[in-house]
Amino acid sequence: MKGSRTIAVVPLRPRSQRLYLYLLRPDGEPGAFQWIASANGFFPSLWRVLLSDAVPAPRVQRVLLSEADSWTGVEASVALARFRRFTALVLRHPNVDKVEGLERYLAAAERYLEETIADWQLAGAAPPWFCVDLAPLPDADPAIATPPDHLRELLEFREALDRILRDDDVLAIDDVLGFPQRNLRFEDWKAWSGMFGFAQLEPDYFAAAFRRPFDGDYVDHDYDELGSEPDLGGGCQRFKSGDRWGVRRMETIVLPAHWNRVLRTGIPSLVWVQRARLFGLAAITGQDSGSVLHAPDLDEVHAFVNGLARVRVGEAVGLLSADGTWYLHPCMDEIHAHAHGYAVIRLHGRAGYIDEKAAVVIAPAFDEADDFTAAGVARVRMGNHCGLIRSDGSFALPLQFTSIEWADEFAGWKCERDGVSMLAHADGSIWTGDWDAIEIFVPNELIRVRRGELYGLLKWDGSTLLACEFDELLTRDTRGIGPIGAQAKKSPPRLQRWRRGAAIRLPATNTLEVIARKNGLVGLIGSTGEQLIPFEFAYIDALEPHIENDQRLLTPQLMRVLSVPGKAAPRVGVWDIVQRRCIVPCAYDFVWTTLLGVADTYGFIVGNRNPKRGHGAKGRYRVGLLHSDGSVLVPQEYAWIAEVTPLNRDDAMVDLRSTLYHYWSRGEPVRAAVYQNGPMIGLPPPVLASVEDLRS
């Protein structure tokens, strides 16, 4: 079969977020099914087109030996006819010429599907089907009667596709394929390679074309799956004579043009040669140049790796040496590539391992087996339990774990057993354990653990930094925790702000600090466990920076704090971590840092809501300014300063602070309105002096 080159049938994974599009023989003939496309977490539009006429497929369920009851399928020839109708509609779109390679890839997909169906059809047998498992995920509530998301999507798509085909509505193709919902256009290649699903098809011509299409046609690319250029290495090139291929070195014929295909092998001195549907091995350089080392009797071939090539004869897989002799006669269902000295094998549905000499070192006994790692262990699964096995067959971690996952952030394993989480080194030795939950908090620094409902922190060496006595632990770079109260909304991580349409991303503080909640109160803890802000506040958060041209106001030593609600309403202040005290008392509804326009001088804009608003008072806020030490610079006698703007919006405060800096940096006054209880209509706004005048 052209394009699809799987060693053996891929195990089914029904009820998974990874979806597979299968081609199968519905009556269960030998080699009953294989997948031809896969997608992770979404349902490609190409599949929806093919499955638009799908029906429930009980025969599919029997063939696949699946307990899932939502297998949906359609006879492959019906699906291909639907795809051809859809292709004809797409090619009439006015912008089809603006998508480089679209027409070529639609034709390639049709040819691939056509050849796949033809190769999969057995004489005298029922026509093959396309099918997909659209069952709900394992954690879905069986009591919910609504159809699974993917199945519902298919039903909705079928109705929309029928409508545009019936009405010949070319311009509606974008909407039906869902491009606008992903901010994609008909003219975007990634809309077609990704969302439509070209890149989900199995052959390299499609799968390797996500970012850009290949220049050549599918039929030419398919002749040389290991490289589309004619150069084979060793000074040799493929050449075509009529409908046959051969090999020549300059003007000398090395292999006559007697072959249906000539393919690379991964070794410059060797090529795969195909006659009819069978492959052989031939030499094109060296003392055996021009000779066939292995006669064409192979149904499927792969590139040589470390001098060995995986090949298939019938339904059995073996290893072929570079001299054309058998290294391992075909006797396995699957053989994976060697990794760190060992290769996964599968026989009679069970997985095991062979070494580089093709000797079985771990007999096939597992449901699933992963490649060996550099640390000398491999993850294996039996039923619902996982373990880590060594090459001698002993276990680094026994088959008792419900989950074992590799974690790049600390180059080890995350493990879970009986609801208890733990970490293990790369070789499987337990690092820390017996926690209800464990996760990397700061790579190479801290680990967060949970026992019961309370959190604690471990140092990277496994020693305890904070005991499990906190309701919540967050790094200071994350959002502040606590009620959204006096300061309106929390600050985004890493202090991202917008100026003139461009994002300014500021670096986080180098010092590791942890925001913690305990018994409903929030504090700040340093990297050695010392208390930087006492647990006396309902909420703490970083203060926003102020950036004007080359002036940058960053105050990592300052944190906005919110008093605990009580008889009085909660109010905001500013805590200085260096001085270990509140330099701005918790007496305000709003506090913002601001540059004052004189060198690096800064202060605080403070404001309180007007409690009498709506009862004759004029002005929403009482606004003032403080020095950087918290002393009064401008008393709270104004309804607004510089601009009439709400104090609870980040974007508005960016503009207000910019206006204030703009005028005061040039020694110019700004406008302001004095706060008063009486009406202010018709009164001209007074002028607030520049900061230089105020300081004098």
N, C-alpha and C positions, 0 to 999 in steps of 0.2 A: 504494500500500500504506500503510495507516494505521500511524503510529508510526515506521517505518524510513525515514530520509531520507538515504541515502548518495548521493553524486554518482556514483560509479562503484564497480565491484567492488574491494574492498580486496585488495591483493596477499597471496597466501598466505604464511604463515610456518611451514611444517612443521618439526617437531623443534625447537620453541622453548618456553621457559617461559611465554610468552604463548599461551594457548589461545583458539581461536575456535570458536564453535558456528555451523556453516554450514547454510543451506538451499540446496539445489541441485536442478537438473533432471538426473537421472542419465544421460540419453542425450545430454547435451551440446548441448541446444537453445540458441539465442541468449540471451545474458545468463545463462550457465549457473549461476552461484552468487553468493551474497553472505553476509556474516556478519550474524547477528542478535543476538549476545551475545559478550562477551569477558571473560576473567578472567586475572589475572596470578599465576601460581605456584600456583594451586589449582584444584580440579575441583568447581564448585558442585553442590550436591545437586539442584537443579532440573534440571541437565543430566543427572545420573545417572538421575533418574526418566524423562526423555524417552528416554534411550539404553539403558534397562534391557533392551529386546528387540533391541539392536543386534547386527549380524553383520558379519564382514569384508566390505568393500565394494570389490571390484576395479573396478566401474564408476565408483565415486567417484574412484578413483586416476586413471583415464583422463581423466575430465572435468576434474580439477584439474591435470592435467599434472604430478603430483608423483611424485618418486622414492620417497617414503615408502611402506612396505608395511604400515603399521598403521592405515590409515584405517578407521574403524569407523562404521557408519551404520545407520539404521532408517527405514523408510517413515514419513513425517511423520504420516499419519493413525493409524498404530499407536502412535506416540509420544504423540499427543494423547489417545488413548483411555486409555493408561496414566496420563497425568497426571490425567485426570478421575477415575479410580479412586482415585488417591492423594489428590486434593483432597477427595473425599467422606469418606475416612478422617480427614483432618485436621479437617474441620468437625465431627466427632463427638467431638473431644478435649474434656475437661471445662474446659480453660482457654482455649479458642479466643476467648471473649469478652473475655479479659484482654489480648489482643494488639490494640491499636488498629489498625484498617485491614487486618488479616490476611485476613478474609473478602473484603473489597473487592479486595485485591490478588491473591488467588488467582483471583477471577473475571476481573480485568483481564488477568492472565497468560494465562488460557485464551482470552479474546477476542482478545488480541494474536496468539497463536499460530494461532488459528483463521483470523483475517483474513489473516495472513501466508501461510498455506498456500493459502488460496483465491486470493489475488492471484498467487501464484507458479505455480499450476497452469495449464498450457497445454491448450487443447482438443485432444483426441486424443492427448496425450502421456502418458508414464509419470508416475505420481504423484511429487511431490517427496519428497526425503529430508532428514532431519537428519543431520549427520555432524560428526565431530571427529577431528583427528589425534592419536592417542595414541602416536606413535612415541617412542623414547628420545631423550635429548638428544645433541648431536653428540659429546660427549666420553664417551659411554657405551661400555663394552667390548662389541663385537659378539659376542665369544665367550661372553658370559654369556647363558644360555638363559632366564633368568627373565623374565616379562613386565614391561613398563614399569610404573612406579608407578601412573600414572593408569588404565592398562588393568586392572591387578590390583585397584585400588580399585573399578572399575566392576563387575568380576565378583563381588567380595565384597558390594557394595551390592545387586546384583541378587538375590542369595540372601536377604539380610536383608529387602529390600522384598517379595519373594514371600512370605516367611514371615508378616510382619505383615498383609499384605493377605489371605492365606489364613485366618489365625487371627483377623482383625479385632482385632488387638492395638493399640488406640489409644494406650495408655500407653507403648509402645515407640518411638513416633515420634521422641522426643528423641534416643534412643540411635542409631537408624538414621541420622538426619541428622547425627550427630556433634556435637551441641551441647555435651554435658558435657565433651568433650575440649578444648573452647575456653573452658571456664568460662562457658558461655552456657545460658540456660534457654528453654523453650518460650515463655515470656511476654516475652522480650526482642525488641524489634523488630529490632535489629541482627543477631540470629541469623537472621532471615528475609531482611532486606535484603542482608546481606553473605554469610554462609556458605551459606544456602539459594540465594541468587542472584537475587533480584528486581532489585537494583541493577546486575547485570551485563547485563540486557536493554537493548537499544539505545535505545528511546524515552525522552524526558525524564521521563515520568511514573514510570518505574522508576529510571533512572540518577540522577535528582536527589533520590531519596527514601531515600538511605542512612541519614541520621540520624533522619528521621521521615517518615511517610507523608503524601501529599497528602490533603486533606479530601474533594475531589470524586471523582466516578467517572472511570474511564479514558475513557469515551466523551465526556464533557464536556471533560475536559482535552485530549483529542486534537483537539477542534475548534479550539483556539487554542494551538498549541505554543509561541508566544512570550509567553504569559501567560494564565492561566486566568480573570482577571477580565474583565468585559464592557467596561470602559472602553478605548477605542482611542486616546485622546488627541485634542486639538483640540476637546474638548467633545462628541465622538461616542462612541456606544456601539453594540455589536452587539445585535440583537434577533432573536428567533425567532418565526416564524409558521408553524404546522404543523410540517413537517419542513424548512423552508427558513429561511435566514438573510439578514438585511439590516442596514443601518446607518441610525441616526437621530441627529439633534442636537436634544435636548429632544423636542419633539413633531413636528419636521419630518423627513420621510423623506428621507434622502440617497441611499441605495441601496435599492430595493425588495427585499423578501424573495424573491429568485429564485434564491438560491445554496445549494449544498450546504454550503459552509463559507465563513466570512469570517475571515481570519487577519491578524495584525499583520505588518508588513514591516520594522520597525525605524525607519521614518519616520512620524511621527504623521499626515501628510496622505495617506498611501497605505495600501491594504490589498490583500492577495491575495484573490481571489475564485475559488472552485472550482465548476465545473459538471461533473457526472459525475466523471471522474478527471483532468481537466485544469484548470490554474490560469491565471488572468489577473491583470491589475493594474488597480486602480481608484483614482480620487482621491475623497477624502471632505471635503476643505477646499480653499479657494482658488478661483481662477477656473474650474478644471476640475472642481469638486466635482460628484460624481454621475456622472461620465463614466468609461467603461472605456478606459484608456490602452493596454492591450494585451489583445487578445482571448484567451480561454482556449485555449491550445495548448501549454502547458508541462506536462511530466510531473512535474517536481520543482522546488521553489523553496526559496530560503534568504533570510535577512534581508539587507537592504541594509547595506553597509559602505562608508563613504566614497563614497556615491552610486551604488554598483554592487551588483547582486545576482547571485549564481551561480544559474543555472537549467539544467535539463536538458530537452532535446527528443529523444525517442527514446533513443539511446545516446550522444548528443553533448551536451557542456556548453558554455555560452556565458555572456556577461555582459550583463545588461539594465540600461539607465539608468533613472533615476527618472522620466523622461518617457515610459517605455514603449517607447523605441526600442532597437535593438540597439547596444551598445557593442562587443561581439565576438560575431559570429554563432556559433551552436553548431558547433564544429569540433574540440573537444578531448575526450579521454576523462575528464580530471580538471582542475579548476582549484581551487587552494587560495586561502585568503584572502591578501590582500596583507600583507606584513610588511616594513617599512622600504623601501617603494617597489617591491617586486617580489613576484610570486606564482608559486608552483610550478605548472607545467602538466604534463600527461602525455598523450602521443600515441603510439599504437601500441606501448605498453609502455615507452616511454622518457620520462624526465623532463627538463624544462628550465625556463625562466623567461620571464615577460612583465613589462613595466613597467606603470606606472599608466595609460598610454595604450593598453594591450593590445597593444603591439608586442612581438614576440618578440626578446628581447635575448640569450638563450642558447638555442640550438636544442635540442630534446629529444634527448639523447644518452646519458643516464645511467640506471643501474638504479634509483637512489634519489637524491632531492634533498631537503634540509631548507630551512626558511625562512632568509632572510637575517637577519643579526644587525645590531645598531646599529653594529658596527665595519666593516660593508660586506663581509662574507664569508659564505659558506654552505657547509655540508658536503655533498659529493656522493660517490656511490659508483659504481664500475664494477667488476663482478665482485667480487673479494676485496680491492680496494684503495680507499682513501678519499683525499680531498683537500679543500682549501678553495679555493673559486672566488670571484673578484670579479665585480662586475656587468658589467664589460667583457669577460668571458670569460677573462681571464688567471687564473693560479693563484697564490694566496698560498702554498699548500702543494701540491706536485704529487701526482698520483694514484699515490703510491708507498707509502702508509701502510696498515698492516694495521688500525690502530685510531686514531681521533681522537674524543675525548670531551671535552665541556665540563665544566670544574671550577669550580663556584661559589665555592669557598674562595679562589681567587686570580684569578677572572674571566679565565680563559684556557683553553687547550686542553691536554689530556694526549694525547701522540702516541706511537705505537710503529711502528717500521720495522725489519724484519730483526732482531727481537729486541732492538733498542736503544730505550730510552725517552727522551723529551725533553718539554719544555714549550714552548708557544708563546703569545705575547701574543694578545689578542682579535682583532687584525687578521691573525694568522697568522704574524707574524715570530717566528723561533725565539728563545726566551729562554735556555734552557740545553739542552744536548744531549749525545748520545753516552755515555749511561749505560746500564748493563744494566737498571736500574730507577730510577725517580724518583717521589717522592710528596711532598705537602705534609705536613710534620712538625708545625709550629705555624703556623697562618695568620698572614700578615703578619710572620712572624719567621724561620722556618727551613724548609729543604727537605732531606729525607733522600734520599741517592743511594746506589746500590749498584754496585760494579764487581767482577765475579767474585762471591765470597762475602763480601766485606767492605763495610762501610757507612761513609759519611761524611756531613757536613752542609755545606750551602751557606747563606749569608745570603740575605736576601730580594732583595738586589741581584745575586745570582748569584756573588758572591765566595765563596771557600772558608773555612769556619770550622774544620772538622775534615776531614783527609784520609781517604780510604777505607782505614782500617786497623783497624776495629772489627768484632767479631763480631756485636754487637747494640747498638742505640741506642734508648732509650725516654725519654719525658719523665718527670720525677719524679712527675707526677700518676698515671702508670700503675702497674700492679702492680710490685713489686720483682722483680728477676730474680736467679736463682741457685737452688741446690738448696733444697728445703723440708727444712730440717734442724732446728737447735736451737730455732727459734721456731715450729715446727709449721706454720702456714700463713701465706700472704702476706696483706698488708693490702689490702682492697678499694680501688679508685680513689677519690680525693677523700675518703677517710676516713669512710665512712658507718658509723654505729653506731646501735644501737637502745636506746632507753630507754623503758620503760613503753609499749611497743607502737607508738611513733611514731618514724619515721626522722629523724635529725638529720644534715643534709648540710652539711658545712663547706666553705668556699671553699678553692680551691687556693692555693698560695703565688704571690705576684705575680712573684717573681723566677724567670726561666726557668733551669732546671737540667736537665741531661741525665744519666741513668744509662747508663753505657757498659760493655760487656764487651770485654776485649781479652786474648787468650791465656789464656782461662779465668779471668781475674781481673776484678773489678768495681770501678769507681770512679765519681765524680761530677764533671761538668764544667760550668762556668758558661757564661753566655751569650756571654762574650768569648773562650771557649776555655781559661780558666784551670782548673787542676785543684783542685777543692774537697775531694775525698776521693781519696787516692792509690789506685792499682790494686794493692791489697794484700789484698783481701777476696774471699770467695766469694759474698757476697750483701749487698746493702744495701736498706733499706726505711724508709719513714716510720714514726715512732712514733705510736701511736694517741692521739687527744685524750682528755681526761677532762672531762666536763661535768656540773656539779651546780648546778641552779637558775641563778643569775646568775654562777656561777664557771665560767670556761672555761679549760682548760689546753691551749694550742696551742703546739707547740714546732717551728716550721718550720726552726729552725737546727740541730735534732738529727736524726740518722739512726741507725737500728739497723744494726749491721754484724756480719758473721759471719766468723770467722777461717777461714783455709784449712785443710782437713784435712791432717794430717801424722801425726807420731808420737802427738800428742795429738788427742783428739776436737775437732771444731770447736766454738767457743763464741761467745756473743753479747756485744757491748759496745755503747757509744753514742759516736758521733763528733759533736763540736761543729764545725759548718762555720765559724763565726765565729772560734773559737780555733784551728782547723786541727789538732785533736788528739782523741784518745780520752779523754773525761772519765770514762767507765766502761770499764775494760779488758775485753777479750774473755775473760772468765773464768766466764761464766754460761750456763746453758741457757735462761733466760728473763729478759727485762728488760721492765718496763712502767712508763710514767710514771704518777704518781698525785698528786692534790692531797692536802696534808697537813692541811687544815682550818684553817690559820691564814693569813688574807688570801690572797695569791696564792702562798704557799709551796708548793713541790712537791719531789718526790723520785722515787726509783725503787724499785719492788718487784723484787727479784732472787731467783732460785731456781735450785737445781741438783737434778737427779734423784738419788735415793738409790741408789748402785751396789750396796748390800747388801740391797736390798729382796727379801724372800723367804728371807733367811738369818738370821732372828732379829731383824733391825732393825725398828723400828716407825716408820713415816712414809714417805711417798712422795717428799717433797721436803725440802730444807734451805732455809728461806726467811728473808730479811732485808730491810732497807730502807736506801737510800743517800740522802744529801743531794743537792741538784741539782748540786753540784760533783763528785759521785762519792765523797765521803768517807762513812764508815760512820755511819748513824744508828741502826739496830738490827742487831746482828750476826746472822749466819746460824746461829742457835741454835734455830730453831723449825721444827717439822714443818708448822705452818700458823699463820697470823695472821688474826684476824677471822672467817674462814670456812674450813671444810674444802672446798677446791675445787681442781680441776685448773688448773695454770698455763698449759696449752697451748690453752685455749678462750677465744675472744673474749668470748662471752656470759657465761661464768663470771667472767672478770676484770672485766667491767663491774659485776657484782654485788659482787665483793670490794672493788673500789675505792670503790664507793658506800657500802658498809657502813663501811669505814675512815673515809671522810670524814664520814659521819653521826655517828659517835661522837666523833672527834677535833675536829671543828668546834665541838662543845659542851663540849670539855674532859673528856670521859668516856673511861675506859679501854676497851680491847677485849680479848676473850679470845684466848689463844694457847696452843699446846701445845709444850713444849720437846722438841726433837729428842733422841733417845737411842737407843742400840743395843739396850738391853734392852726387855722388854715394857712397855707403857704402859696395859694394861687395868686399869681401876679407879682410875687416878690422876686426880684432878680437874685440869682445865686451869688453869694459873696466869693471872694478870691482867697484861697488858702496859699500862704506864702511857700516859697521853695524851702527845701530842707535846710539849706544854708541859713536862711533867715530864721527858721525855727530854732536851729542850734545856737544862734547868737542871741 
